[in-house]
């Protein structure tokens, strides 16, 4: 697994200035145009993180397709298959678990979370997290992940599958043929073309439904309090209030999340607003519809039919309203199959596995429910770079206290919200400062307890790149960029321009800019049997230089003492970045 480790050598590196001017944009808590952070500092006892490699353990509690398993194995984690195991066994397994992967059946409550003292992340292979106690997870610093985009196409297609089935009586016709009956009695259908579709919620799935409805020749109305008219019009939909939508639509399809605001949003009053003969489709979340009220509307003939993929309680108890609704002759029902396609399950598993590995690596994930998320794929390597810069700082300095920090988003990075970068930076930093488990969920809280302030700035990128990321803590400045879309590079160390890949073991020195230094260092390393893979020397024109070399093994204390004793060598740092 990728981790940043480090052992700090003695002589301090003096840092030069050379930090680019920037304009304050956000403070550590996200406030715009904040004043620079105060100079409050906290004691810093840098943790000695060069230890035996640690293999995180991931518990897979429910079915998880092969694609996701392969991603996990490629990440070097230990996988424990707990599919079908009783809850008592799962509680026992969690005692040594770092991650838990579930789908929809495992109830991740306070008891389950408390059973995992090492648990850093819970991943839900799907969208809804109703079965996960988010508040309890957040209190414990546990990242909760879902996969909101993995099943978008599958849920969209399921919506139309049920809608067409409902309009054309496909299930009833099939059942008659299965019984040996050739009868088209009462099976005359209704076309979608020319009908008005009312979409409640035009997020990922709703927007895809809107675009496909237009292909069927339907008129589309949409209700979504969080979407602009311009966005709706771009999808070919007219944005209206909920009451207008219910009164006007021939078919109403629900694509809203289940929240306190949307719970029971379609009840007796809302159903009564619909025209007689309207049809209702729900492939979103159970609990959006009052099931007893929907039963009454179907029994009375007010609604012509309903298509439902989800119910309030899954599986529904025998004899309850949901079970009676599924068995109703005017209903087409499926057992929550919206995201169940081979393609969707593969996407979900792959995306979730990548995010689980990211969290275990101390990096912000793409889809966290209770933590900052990476805005897009283009930003991900820069967020990873922020974590690297945070982890480098304690390895470059030797001081008793931590200063206030600034993080500068340069060039095209300035368009992003800063939170994911700050969270990643703090995770990288705090892993060297405290023995507490640090994740993107609790990094800010721990930093606040330690009095660590991070100011976020924006600036033009004047380093010859489209984007770069810079940090400053006290007198030390570090900066990096990403090349070829995914490869991080350090481009500044303490005011010196460099081009260093932050990977593996690095030896960094500050020395007099005189002949012979490189040879002396090489001689010591050669005598110790340590290969040099690459090397770069940067000079400041004032008689000083730094040297960064990749080494094949971490020098032991005796080798470091020899290096520190070389004439002209002012400081030595051994840095290990295992990515």
N, C-alpha and C positions, 0 to 999 in steps of 0.2 A: 504494500500500500504506500502511496506517496506520503511522506512525512518530512518535515524539516527538523533536523537534529543539529546540535552544535556543541562544541566545547570551546570555552573562552580561554584564550591564552593571556599572558599577563600584560605586556606593555601596551598602554593605550595608544590608539591611532588618533593623532590630532587631525581635526577636520577643518577643511577650508570652506569659505563661503562660496558663492557662485550659484545661489538659488534664484530661479527666475522670478520676476515680480508677478504678482497675481492679485486678482480682485476677489474679496471675500464674497462668498455666495451662501454657504450654509454653515451653521455651527454644528456641533456634534449632535444636537437634538433635532436638526433639520430646519432650524429657524433661518429665514432668509436675511441676508445682509447683516449677519451677526458681527459683533466686535470680536477681535482676536481673543482666543482663550486665555485665561489667567495663567499665571506661572506656577500654579499649584503642582506639586510633584509628589510622587509616592516612592517609598523605598522599593528597590529592585534587587532581588536576589535571583540572579539568572539561574534557571534550572539547568542542570547538566543533562541534556537530552540525548547524548550519544550513548545509547543503550542497546541491548539486544533487540532485534526487530520484533515487533508485536504484530500478531495476526488477528485482526478483528474477527469476531464470530457473528454470523448473520443467521437468525432463525427464520425459516420460511414456514409459516403456520398454515397457509392455504395454497391451493394449486397455483403454480407459477410456471409459465411456459419456458421451453428450453432456451429461447433467445435470451431471456433475462438471466437464467442460470449461467449461460456462457459468459455474459458480461461480468457477472459477479466473480466467476472463477478467474477470468482474465485480470480482475482487480486484485487478486491475491488474498481474498478473504476465505475464511472457513465457513462452509455452508452446512447448516444442520436442518435436515428435512423433518419437520414436525407436522406434516400434513396428516390430518386424521387423528392426531394424538389428543387425549382428553385434556381438559383445562388444567388439571392438577399437574400433569406432565409438562405442560407448557410453562406453568409457573416455575417449576424446578429448572427447566432449561434456561429461563431468562436470568437466572442468577449469574451466569457467565456470558450473557449476550451483549453485543454492542449495537445490534440492529434487529428489527422485527419487521417482517413483511406479511401483510394480511390482505384479504380481499374484502368481503362484506359480512362474513359470518362470525368472525372473532370479535368479541366485545373487549375493546382495549380501554379498560376503566382504571380507576385509582389503584385497585388491588393488583392488576396486571403490571402497571407501570412501576409500582413500588417493588415488585419482585425483581426488577432489573436495575441494580445499582450502577451498572456500567452502561445502561441503555442510552444511546445518543440519538437514535432516529427510529421512527416508526413510519413505514411506507405502506400506503394504501394503493393497491393495484386497481385503480378506478378513480372516480371523481368524488363521490360523496364521502364525508368523514363523520357521518352521524354516529357511528359506533365507536368513535374515538373521543375520549375525554380531553378536549383541546386545552382546557384550563389547567388540568392536572399535568399534562405534558409540558406546557409552557412553564409552570412553576418549577418543574424539575430540569428545565433546560433541554428538553427533548424536542428535536425537530420532527414535525409531522409533515409528511409528503403525500401528495396525490398526483394523479396524471390527468389533468383537465383536458388536454388536447388529444390524447391517444385514441379515444373512442368517438371523436366528433363525426367522422364519416359513417361509422357503424350506426350511431344513434340517429343520424339524419336519414339513412336508408331504412332503418327500422320504422321511423315515423311514417314514411311513405308506404312501407309494406303494410302496416296496420291500417293506414288511411285508405289505401286502395282496396284492401280486404273488406273494410267496413262498407265502402261505397258500392262494391261489386258482389258482396255476399259470398266471397270465395270459400270461406270455411264451411258455411252451410251447404254449398254446392258440393264440396269435397266429401263431407260427411254423408250426403245422400248417395253419392256414387260408391262410397265404401260399403254402404248397406245394400248395394245392388239396385238402387233406385235411379231411374233416368227421369228426372222431373225438374223442370225449370219454373215450376209454380212459385210465385212470390219472390223470384230471384232477379227481377229486372233491376238493373243497377242505375247509378247516377254518375255522370262524368265529373271530373275535376275541372275541366276547361270551363271558363266563364264564371266559376264560383269564387266567392270571397273567403280567403283564408285569414283568420285572425291569429297572429303569433304572439304569445305572451312571453317575452324575453327573447331578445335577439343578440345573444352572446355567440359563442362558438357554434353551437348546434342550431340555434334559432336563425342565425344569419345564413347558414348553409341551407336550411329548410326554405328560407325566403327566396334564395336564388334559384333553387330547383322548382319551387312552386311557380315561378314566372315561366319556366320552361314548359310547365303543364298548361300554361295559358290562364293562370289564376290571378285574381286581383289580391294584393297582399296588404293587410293592415297590420301594424305592429304596436305593441305597448311595451315600453321599457323605460323606467324613470331615469336610467343612467346612460341613455343613448341619445345623441343629438338628432335633430331632424335631418341634417346633412348626411349623417351616417346611415339613417334609415333610407333616405332617398337613393344613396349609392347602392343599396341592396334592392332597389326597386320596390320599396315598401313605403306606405304612408304612416307616419307616426301619429297615433291618436291616444286618448285616454282609455282606461280599461272599460269604462261603461260604454263608450262609443263602439269599441271593438266588439264587446259582447252582443250589443244590439244589432250589429251590422253583419257579422260573419255567418257564413254557412257552415264552416268548420272552424273550431277553436282548438289550437294545439298549444300545449304548455311546454315551455323550455326555460323555466326559472329555477334557480337553486332553492333548496329548502332552508329558509331562515325564519327568524321570529316574525319578520314582516310578511313572508309569503305563506306561512303555515295557514292552512284552511282558507286560502285566498279565493277558492271557488266553492261557495257554499249555497245555501238556499236562495239568498238574494241574487247572487251572481247568475245562478242557473235560471232564475225567473226572468232575468234581463234578456236571455238568449231567445231568439225567435223560435217558434214551434218548428220542429223538424231539424234543428241544428244538431251537429255531431261534435263530440268532444274527444280529443286524443291526448293522452298523457304518457309520454316516454321520458319524462324528466325525473321527478322525485315523488315518492309516496308522501302523502301528507299535504300536498298542495290542494287536494280535493277533499271535501267532506263526503265520505263514501256513502253514508246513509242518505244524504241529500241527493246524490247522484242516482242511487237506487230508486228513490221516489220519483225523480224526473223521468227515468226510463219506464217505470211502471205506469205512470200517468200518460205516457205518450208525448210529453212535452219535448223530450229529446228523441231523435230518431235512432240514436245509437251512440256507443262509446267504445273506444279502443284504448286499452290500458296495458302498459308493460310493467308498471310499478304500483305498489299499494303501500299503505301506511306501515304495516307490520309484515315482514317477509321472513319465512313463509307465513301466510295468513292463518289464523286459528280457525278450526272447523266451526262452521255455524256463524261466524262473524260476518260483518257487513262486506268486508273485502272478498271473502270466499263466495258469498252470495252474488257479489258483483261480477266476479270472474265467471260464474256459472250462468249468468243472465243471458236469455236468448238474444238480446239486442247488443250484446257485448262481444268484442273480439279481444281476447286476453292472452298474454304471454308472460312467462315467469322471469321477468327482468332480463330480457335478452338484448337490450339496446346496444350494449358494448360487446356482445359475444360474437365476434367474427375472428377468424384465424389471424387476419391482418391487424385488427385492433388489439387483440391480446398480445401479439408480438410487439407492436409499437409500445403498448402500455408497459410490458415487462422490460423492454430495452430502456425506455425513458426512466422508469423507476429505478432500475438497477444502477444506471449512470448517476442518478441523483443520490442514491444511498452511498455509493462510493465517494461522491463529492463531499457529502457531510462527514463521512468517516475520515476524509482527508482534511477536514477543516475548511472546506470551501463552500460558499453559498450555492444552493441547488437552483435548478431552473423552475421548480414548482413546489415551493413550501407553503403550507397553510398558515403557519405561525411564525415565519421568519422572513427576512428580506430575500427576494428572488432575483435571479439574474435576468435583466430585461430582455436580452435576446442572445442568439448564438455568437454574434459579433463581439458582444461585451464579455462573454464568459472568460476568454483567455486573459483579459485585463483584470477581471475580478480575481482570477487565480494569481495574477501578478501582484495584486494588492496584498494577498495573503503571504506571498513570498517576501515582499518588502517588509511586512510586519515581522516576519520571522527572522529576517536578516539583521534588523536593528540591534537586538540584544547581543548578537554575535560580533558586531563591529565595535561596540562601545564597552567601556568599563567604567561604570559610575554607580553610585549608591542609590540614586533616585531616578525615576523616570520623569522626563520633561513633558510639556505639552507638545502635541504633534500637529502638523498640518499635512493634508493630503491634497495634491493638486491634480485635477483632471484637465489635461492639456489637449488642445486641438479638438478633434471630433468627439472625444469623451465628454466634453462639456455639455453635450445635449442630454446626457443621462442623469437620472436622479442619483444622488450620491450614496444612498443607504447601503446597497450591496457592497460597494467598494470599502466603505467604512467598516462594515461588519466583518468582511474578509480580512482587512488589515488588522483589526483587533484580535480576531481569532489567531492569526499568525503570531502576533506580538505576545498575547497572553499565554499561549502555550509554553513560552519560555520563562514566564514570570510567576505563574501560580500552579499549584498542584491540582487545582480544581478542574473539573471537566469543563471545557470551553467549547461552545457551539455558537452558531449564528443566532440562536434564540436568546442566549444569556450573555453574549459577549459585551453588549452595551451596559447591562446591569452590573457585571463584574468590573468593567472599566470605571463606571461611576463610583462604585464602592472604593476602588483604589485611587480615585481622584485623577484618572487619566482623561484628558480632554483631547478631542480631535476636531480641528477646524478644516472644513472642506473649501477649497478654492478652485477657481477656474482660470485658465490662462491660455493664450495662444501657444501652439507648439513651435518652438524655435530650434528644434533639435534635428530637423530634416525628416521628420516622420509626420504622418497624418494625425497620429494620436500617441500620447505617452502619459505615464503616470509617475508622479514624483512625490516623495515624502521628505519631511524634515522633522527632526527631533533634536532639540538643543542645537549643537553645532554640526550635526551630521545630516547630510543630504544624500538621498539615493533616488535614482530614477530608472525607469525601464520602459520598454515598449514591447510590441509583439510583431514578429516578422513572419511572413508566409502564412498569415492567418491564425497561427496557433503556437508558434515558438517564442517563448519569453526571452528577452535580452535585457541585461543591465547595461544602461548607457551612461550612467554617472555614478561615481562613488566619491563622496567627499569633495565634490567640485572637480574631479578629474573625469575627462571623457574616456569612456571605455566601451568595449563591445564584448560582453561576457555572457555566456549561457549559464544561467543559475541552475546547475545540475551537478550532483555528485559532491565529491570532496574538493574544496578550493582552499588554496593557501594565499592569503592576502598580506602584503608587507607594505610598510612605508619606509623609505630609505633615502639616503643622500644620492643625488643624481650624479654618480661617479662611476667610472668603468670598474668592472670586476664583480659587482654585486650579484648579477644573475649567475655568473659562473660559480661564485661561492655557495649560493643557495643550492644550485644544481649538484655541486659536489657533495654537500651534506645529505641531500635526498638520495643521491646515487649510492652513497655508502650505506644508507639505511635500506636499500633495495626498493625505493619508492619511485615509480615511473612518473614522468611529467607528460600529460596528454596534450596540453596546450598552455600557452603563456601569453600574457600581454603586459606591456609596460607603458604607463602614461606619465608624462612629465608636465610640470607646471611652469617651467621656464625660470624658476626662482631657486633652483638648486635642490628641489625635492621631486620625488617620483613615487609612484605606487606600482606594485607588481601583483598581478593576479594569475595564478597558475592552477590548472586542473591537475590533481594528483591521483594516482591509482589506489592509494590507501591513506588512511588518516595517520599522520605522524604521531608517534607516542610522545610522552612528556620529555623523554631524554632528547629526542630529535628536535623538539621545539626549543629546549634549553640551548642546544647547540646553535640553532638559528638566531636566537635572541642574543647570543654572544658574539655574533659576527660584527666586525667593525663596519660602521656605516649603516647598519640596519637599526631603524628606530622603533619599529613595532611589527608584531606578527599576529595574525589572526588565522585560526583554522576554522573553516565554515563547512558544514555538511548540509547539503540540500538534496534529499532523496525524493525525486519525483518519478 
